[in-house]
């Protein structure tokens, strides 16, 4: 018999328990906890893309709604700060005298800060979009226009001003642009209502996507969920695992979509001017599509809402699935 046959068996090495001290007396490092929901799956990557697209659309809607509201408010403010007196064309000398008389009546009216009689060249530039450039307005019965600037501190008695103009200048007409102001207000309100409706549709689509993705994740890990459930794991623990997982997905997708939308609006705001500097109106391409600071704040809120809505929807879906198991 060899000596190896009679040698005592060496004891097996036993792995220390989590938190138990090792040979040096130091506590063993605890093993990392693993989530019951797989971290990287095709369904998870697809859901990130879906949430990013939905957040991008929602952010574009929010930014556009704020931009239209701000622009409409500025236009309405500009319109309500001005009025015009139009005098029908007639014999040149008589028409010039009526224009000067209308300007004097306007200057004497409380609440009117300044008056400006449009020249033939200024009137021609206003009519260029419809009549084209280089047209001789001397052959056309184009009315003369007097622009009135309001001071904003004193209310103008429009009825008295109209009555005075009609008594002294029968061919004069006062336009306070009230119709245009109402149309701008209606347009802004319509855009806001449409934006809210689009946000509701995008939110509903996002919730449905999260519900189906959560059910797919629960179905994939159904065996693990059932074992945890039957061995006594609380429903809150299982739901928290899925909630944490889908909160991360929602945050990733929301940040991608929100940052993309903010980059689009930032690029629009930073667009250079595409018209000559000497243009009297000095318009800019898409310059009106500026959401402002509140638009960007709304985009940030949309990212947060999408992330928490994704987590909350997944938690509710898991609870319903666990009730079906019971």
C-alpha positions, 0 to 999 in steps of 0.5 A: 500500500502506497503512502498516498493511499493512507494519507488523510484526505485534505479538507475541501476549501469552503467559499466564505459567506457574503460578509463573513471575515476571511483569513486576515480578519477582513470582511469579505466583499459582498457579491453584487446583486443581479437584477431579475430583468435582463439589462440588454435585450433586443426588446429593451433597445427597441423600447429605448428607440420608441421612447426617444422617438415619442419624446422627440415628437412631444418635444417638437410639439411643445417647442412649436406651440410655445413659439407660435404662442410667443410670436402671435403675442408679439404680432398682436401687441404690434398690431394693437399699438397701431391704427391707420387712417385710409383716405380714398384717392382723388384729385392729388391736391385735395387728397394731400390736404385731406391727408394733412388734416387727418394727421392733425386731427390724430395728433390732437386726439389723446392717446395717440403718440405719433403720426406718420404719413406713408409716402408713395414709395412706402405704399409701393413697398407694401403692395409689392407682394401683390402687385410686384415691383417697379409699378407706377402707382400714379395710374392706380387709385391707391388710398393714402395711409396715415399710421397712428402710434398709440402711447399705451398709457391713455385709452383712445376714444375711437368712437369720437375719432371716427365721428370727427373724421367722418364729419370733416373728411368723408373719404377717411376710414379708421382701421384699429386692426381689431379683426386681425388681433382676433384672428391672431388670438384664434390662431394661437389658441387653435395651435395650442389646442392642437398641440395638447391633442398631439401630446395626448396621442404621443403620450398614449402611444408611449404608454401602450409601448411600455405596457407591451414591452413590460409584458414581454419582459415579464413573459421572458422571465416568467419562470423567475418571477413565479419562483420568486413569488412562490418562495415568498418574495413580495410583489413590491420587490418584484415590481421594483426590479422592473420599475428600476429597469424601465425607469432607466430605459425611459430616462435614456430614451427621453434624454435622446429625444429631448436633446435631439429636439432641443438641438433642432430648435437651437439650430433654428435659433442660430440660423443666420439671416438670409435677407439683405441688411437694408430690407425695411422689414428685415425678416429671417428664415424660420426666426419665428420658430423660437420656443424661448426659455419656457419652451426649452423648460417644457422640453426638459419637463417632457423628458422627466414625465416620459421617464417617470411615466415609463417606470410607473406604467411598468410597475402597474403592468407587473402588479396586474401580471402577478395577480394573474399568477395568483 
